[in-house]
Amino acid sequence: MKITTVYFSATYTTHRIVGHLAKRLSEEVTECDITQNGPSGEILIPKDELLIVGIPVYAGRVPAMAVERIRQFKGRGTPAIAVAVYGNRDYDDALLELSDLLAENGFQVISAGAFIAQHCIFPKVGAQRPDADDYQQINVFADESNKILNKHLEKLLPIHIPGNRPYKIPGSIPIYPSGSNTCKECGKCAELCPAGAIPKNNPKTTDEEKCIKCGRCIVVCPTKSRQFRGMKYTMASIKFNTAYKERREPEMFFARYN
């Protein structure tokens, strides 16, 4: 089966998870990175192919800028797999929202998974994840999804995914990454920022109105200059690290038959 993967992946972890899942299912995979830009027009995924969409969870929701880009992909009863990646706190309504979005666009969601990664703001939470055990769970998820794909999709019941409608109103923490004196003004962070929140002429600073706190600037900075810092961040880290230090495990949901 031909697979198209669509992913919003600021720190590249969602990309790795979706890529691992896709390769477990097929050798014929086309990737579409929507982190910085969406497709120029609508893309139809045929019914005999598979769409896998992966997103990170931001404040319990699908990243707002990813929603319209995902809507560019259309199906005609095409099977789809929804993947939400979160930083060991909770995925709240994000997986349900993503599955609803795919269903509205003509896809039949056959499975949905919530997987854990290192938190993009508080990296001590979920550190070193996904790990070997996580990838083993992704393999199980792929194999169970493949069993569904090899049956008659017309007989599937709607998949049940935890979450609430209406979806939660996302909150915001008033902390933002910035550059230090080690910044060489190479401009890589400004070039790759999904939100365009870093001025090219002053990459040590951050436009707080635009910043989505995705962590990409931290990951791509060659001198490790850009970080979350300051007293507010230190205090928030202590509270967050204590509240969410217990390891959470992946959760997987599969469509069932009559």
Beta strands, then each sheet from edge to edge (+ up, - down):
strand 1: 3-7
strand 2: 29-33
strand 3: 43-45
strand 4: 50-56
strand 5: 73-75
strand 6: 78-86
strand 7: 107-116
strand 8: 177-178
strand 9: 227-228
strand 10: 251-254
sheet 1: 2+ 1+ 4+ 6+ 7+ 10-
sheet 2: 3+ 5+
sheet 3: 8+ 9-
end
